[in-house]
Amino acid sequence: MIQIKKFTFNGFQENTFILYDETKEAILIDPGNNTVAEDEELLSFIESNSLALQKVVLTHAHLDHVFGLSFIEAQFNLKALLHPGEEQVLEQAVNVAKMYGVPFRGQPTAGGFLTENDQLSFGNQTLEILFTPGHSPASICFYHEAQKLLIGGDVLFLQSIGRTDLPGGDFDTLIQSIKTQLFTLPDDVTVYPGHGPETSIGYEKSANPFLQ
């Protein structure tokens, strides 16, 4: 059974997730840690739970979701896995940080790629990969059918959706992604978004003002 630990990191209040199971193998999704205190909080959880970090994966490569990549690489010798359509976004992270006037450590590079034709495995678990562009050029979500949980990045929020005014964003594409990839999932799927609290597919179908 998958256990989920959520951290809320950096000035953008981004949700970073660790998923692990009874084997103690774990994956880290969207590491947003950007201070020594946040680094220590993340590391402490991994160490205190005796987790073996197997992979670092990204729903997308916007600045607030990748702050911690250089730290993770230094600590665990792991580079991020992401959709190939997000590689250019990752490469621009340092420049975007300068635009926002926020510190950024290192220059992260991709360690490999994931597409909707792949699966993401760790321990005894396998997650499906859903292709959900619109907020970013090639955002992906991670879905575990048995436990009905979705790590959704910045695609769908509680009564909201990801912004589409950043480079590579497109409102119509995002709405299409949500309707064809997410709203076809069961209503009782829990959505763990990249910002804010959890929600469910059924609730967003009925209450999300952007999708009525």
VENHU-V220436 format. One record per helix or strand of 3 or more residues. SS is the DSSP state (hx for helix, st for strand). FROM is the first residue (numbers start at 1). TO is the last residue. If there is no record, write none. Layout:
# VENHU-V220436
SS,FROM,TO ; SS,FROM,TO
This chain:
# VENHU-V220436
st,3,9 ; st,14,20 ; st,25,29 ; hx,36,48 ; st,52,57 ; hx,63,65 ; hx,69,76 ; st,80,82 ; hx,84,91 ; hx,93,100 ; st,110,113 ; st,119,122 ; st,125,131 ; st,140,144 ; st,149,153 ; hx,171,182 ; st,190,193 ; hx,201,207 ; hx,209,211
